[in-house]
């Protein structure tokens, strides 16, 4: 792993798009959370995959078979509704008469144009974007070049649950999630984009390390290598993307632990490990937390 921290917007994209390779794991990407009155299953997810990464690891299908409700970070159906698409254009693009080049130094703009040209993103389209949307767009395009093009675990189980008539619940409002993502980098857009460009150049190494940690079920290592260093480089984005969201989700998780149904909760793998990750927060709250491999 590079010593320099991965910027949060690209780290977020990677955790939304890490590709998985077949392997036997001593741990598991699915964990059992058990309290005195009940429990639920908690899976670390990959939101996009390569075509060759299907079928998914069997433990996810086993978890789906023994649960009644699927819980995702947000309502995936709502993300494609006209209201959210309007928000994307309102907050993802520059106001009339202003361009992205106005917000960053000439050097950062030149580097960004060079990379996006390689990725097939027209300069005039890039110029209309705000920093966060530009960062997400570039990261997504680069991942596409690496073959990460398919809907991943969240999308797979969203579609499956809809087809089966299975109950679906979101952890957060789709509009609030989109507003949070589009607000990243607003405090220092030049530093935000420049840092992303530095680490995009090392993306293959980052992806391979993240795959290894994810497949081994070592979410603490994944967090330490991919997320934790960002506290110093971009503390505001770290707080918005991880710390505050994890704390808000804990309210729902504790409700699932005492509900009459058994839930399968699926969240990005970067939210599980580390000192302020969900696994540690659940342990601190008194729950038994252990890898789940298909036992009932």
C-alpha positions in Angstrom: 0.0 0.0 0.0 1.2 3.5 -0.7 2.3 5.5 2.3 0.2 8.5 1.2 -3.5 8.2 2.2 -6.1 7.5 -0.4 -8.5 10.4 -0.9 -11.9 9.7 0.5 -13.8 10.1 -2.7 -11.7 7.5 -4.5 -11.7 5.2 -1.4 -15.4 5.4 -1.4 -15.6 4.5 -5.1 -13.3 1.6 -4.6 -15.4 0.3 -1.8 -18.4 0.7 -4.1 -16.5 -1.2 -6.9 -13.9 -3.6 -5.6 -13.8 -6.8 -7.7 -13.6 -10.1 -5.9 -11.6 -13.2 -6.9 -12.4 -16.7 -5.8 -10.6 -17.7 -2.6 -11.1 -19.8 0.5 -11.4 -17.5 3.5 -10.6 -18.3 7.1 -13.0 -15.6 8.1 -16.1 -14.4 6.2 -17.5 -11.2 4.6 -20.7 -11.9 6.6 -20.8 -11.5 10.3 -23.4 -12.6 12.9 -24.5 -10.0 15.4 -26.2 -11.5 18.5 -27.8 -9.8 21.5 -29.8 -11.1 24.4 -33.1 -10.7 22.6 -32.1 -11.6 19.1 -29.7 -10.7 16.2 -29.1 -10.2 12.6 -26.5 -10.9 9.9 -24.2 -8.1 8.7 -22.4 -8.3 5.4 -19.6 -6.2 4.0 -20.5 -5.4 0.4 -19.0 -4.6 -3.0 -21.4 -2.4 -5.0 -19.9 -3.2 -8.4 -18.2 -6.2 -9.8 -16.5 -7.6 -12.9 -18.6 -10.1 -15.0 -16.2 -12.9 -14.0 -16.9 -12.4 -10.3 -20.2 -14.1 -10.5 -21.6 -16.2 -8.9 -21.1 -14.4 -5.6 -19.5 -16.1 -2.6 -21.9 -18.7 -1.4 -22.1 -17.3 2.2 -24.2 -14.4 0.8 -26.8 -16.7 -0.6 -26.8 -18.7 2.6 -27.4 -15.6 4.6 -30.2 -14.6 2.3 -31.8 -18.0 2.7 -31.9 -17.8 6.5 -33.2 -14.2 6.8 -36.4 -12.4 6.1 -35.6 -8.8 5.4 -32.8 -7.3 3.3 -31.4 -4.0 4.5 -29.3 -1.8 2.2 -27.6 1.6 2.7 -30.2 3.3 0.6 -33.2 2.5 -1.5 -31.6 1.7 -4.9 -34.9 2.2 -6.7 -35.1 5.8 -5.4 -31.6 6.6 -6.7 -32.9 6.5 -10.3 -36.1 8.5 -9.6 -36.4 11.9 -11.4 -36.1 13.8 -8.1 -32.6 12.3 -7.5 -31.5 12.8 -11.1 -32.5 16.5 -10.8 -30.5 16.8 -7.6 -27.5 15.3 -9.4 -27.7 18.0 -12.1 -28.4 20.8 -9.7 -25.5 20.0 -7.3 -23.2 18.0 -9.5 -22.6 20.7 -12.1 -21.3 24.2 -12.0 -23.7 27.2 -12.1 -23.9 29.1 -15.4 -20.8 31.1 -16.2 -18.5 29.1 -13.9 -16.2 26.1 -14.6 -14.3 23.6 -12.6 -11.1 25.3 -13.8 -12.1 28.3 -11.8 -11.9 26.3 -8.5 -8.5 24.7 -8.9 -5.0 25.7 -9.8 -3.8 25.5 -13.4 -1.5 22.5 -12.5 -4.4 20.5 -11.0 -6.6 21.3 -14.0 -4.0 20.3 -16.5 -3.5 16.9 -14.7 -7.2 16.3 -14.5 -7.7 17.1 -18.2 -4.8 14.8 -19.2 -6.3 11.9 -17.2 -9.9 12.4 -18.3 -8.7 12.6 -22.0 -7.2 9.1 -21.6 -10.5 7.9 -20.1 -12.6 9.4 -22.8 -14.3 12.1 -20.8 -14.6 15.3 -22.9 -13.0 18.4 -21.5 -16.1 20.5 -21.9 -18.1 18.0 -19.9 -15.5 17.9 -17.2 -15.4 21.7 -17.0 -19.1 21.8 -16.1 -18.7 19.5 -13.1 -18.3 20.4 -9.5 -15.3 18.9 -7.7 -17.0 15.9 -6.0 -18.9 14.9 -9.1 -15.7 15.2 -11.1 -13.8 13.0 -8.7 -16.5 10.4 -8.6 -16.8 10.4 -12.4 -13.1 10.0 -13.0 -12.8 7.2 -10.4 -15.8 5.4 -11.9 -14.4 5.7 -15.4 -11.0 4.3 -14.3 -12.6 1.4 -12.6 -14.5 0.7 -15.8 -11.2 0.5 -17.6 -10.2 -2.2 -15.0 -13.3 -4.2 -16.0 -15.4 -3.3 -12.9 -18.7 -2.7 -14.8 -21.4 -5.0 -13.2 -23.9 -4.4 -10.5 -22.5 -6.0 -7.3 -23.8 -7.5 -4.1 -26.3 -4.7 -3.2 -27.8 -4.6 -6.6 -28.0 -8.4 -6.9 -29.9 -8.8 -3.6 -32.1 -5.7 -4.3 -33.2 -7.3 -7.5 -33.6 -10.8 -5.9 -35.6 -9.5 -3.0 -37.9 -7.5 -5.3 -38.4 -10.7 -7.5 -39.1 -12.8 -4.4 -41.4 -10.3 -2.7 -38.9 -10.1 0.2 -39.0 -7.0 2.5 -36.5 -4.3 1.7 -35.4 -1.5 4.0 -32.9 1.4 3.7 -30.5 2.6 6.4 -30.6 6.2 5.0 -32.6 8.5 2.8 -31.5 8.3 -0.9 -31.6 12.1 -1.3 -29.6 12.7 1.9 -27.0 10.2 0.7 -26.6 11.9 -2.7 -26.4 15.3 -1.1 -23.6 14.1 1.2 -21.6 12.6 -1.7 -22.0 15.7 -3.9 -20.8 17.9 -1.0 -17.4 16.2 -0.6 -14.4 18.4 -1.3 -16.4 21.6 -1.0 -14.1 23.1 1.6 -10.9 22.7 -0.4 -11.6 21.5 -4.0 -8.0 22.0 -5.3 -6.5 19.8 -2.6 -9.3 17.3 -2.9 -8.9 16.7 -6.6 -5.1 16.9 -6.6 -4.9 14.2 -3.9 -7.3 12.0 -5.9 -5.1 12.3 -9.0 -2.0 11.3 -7.1 -3.6 8.1 -5.9 -5.5 7.2 -9.1 -2.1 6.5 -10.5 -1.7 3.8 -7.9 -5.2 2.4 -8.2 -4.2 -1.1 -9.3 -2.1 -1.7 -6.2 -4.9 -0.3 -4.0 -7.5 -2.5 -5.6 -5.5 -5.7 -5.2 -4.7 -5.0 -1.5 -8.4 -4.3 -0.8 -9.5 -7.5 -2.6 -7.1 -9.5 -0.4 -8.4 -7.9 2.8 -12.0 -8.3 1.8 -11.7 -11.9 0.7 -9.9 -12.8 4.0 -12.7 -11.1 6.0 -10.1 -8.8 7.6 -12.1 -5.6 7.7 -9.7 -4.1 10.2 -6.8 -4.4 7.8 -9.0 -3.0 5.0 -9.9 -0.1 7.1 -6.3 0.5 8.3 -4.9 0.4 4.7 -7.6 2.2 2.8 -9.7 4.4 5.2 -7.9 5.3 8.4 -5.0 7.3 6.7 -7.6 9.6 5.3 -8.3 11.1 8.8 -5.3 13.4 8.4 -5.6 14.1 4.7 -9.3 14.7 4.5 -10.9 14.6 8.0 -14.1 16.3 6.9 -14.9 13.7 4.2 -13.9 10.9 6.6 -16.3 12.2 9.2 -19.1 12.6 6.6 -18.6 9.3 4.8 -17.8 7.0 7.8 -18.0 8.3 11.3 -21.3 10.1 11.2 -23.0 7.5 9.0 -21.9 4.6 11.2 -23.2 6.4 14.3 -26.5 7.0 12.6 -26.8 3.5 11.4 -26.2 2.1 14.9 -29.7 3.3 15.9 -31.3 1.1 13.2 -28.9 -1.9 13.9 -29.9 -2.0 17.5 -33.6 -2.1 16.5 -32.9 -5.0 14.2 -31.3 -6.9 17.0 -34.6 -6.9 18.9 -37.1 -7.1 16.0 -39.3 -10.1 15.4 -37.7 -10.7 12.0 -34.1 -11.6 11.1 -32.4 -9.1 8.9 -29.6 -9.4 6.4 -27.9 -6.0 6.6 -25.6 -5.1 3.7 -23.2 -2.1 3.9 -20.0 -1.1 2.2 -17.0 -3.1 3.5 -15.2 0.1 4.6 -17.8 0.7 7.3 -17.1 -2.5 9.2 -13.5 -2.3 10.4 -11.5 0.1 12.5 -11.9 1.8 15.9 -15.1 3.6 14.8 -16.4 0.8 12.5 -19.6 -1.0 13.0 -18.1 -4.2 14.2 -16.3 -2.4 17.1 -19.3 -0.3 17.8 -21.5 -3.3 18.1 -19.0 -5.1 20.4 -18.9 -2.0 22.6 -22.6 -2.0 22.8 -22.6 -5.5 24.2 -23.3 -7.7 21.2 -21.6 -10.9 20.3 -19.8 -10.3 17.0 -18.3 -13.2 15.0 -17.7 -14.3 11.4 -20.7 -16.2 9.9 -20.1 -19.1 7.5 -23.5 -20.5 6.9 -24.4 -22.0 10.3 -27.9 -21.3 11.6 
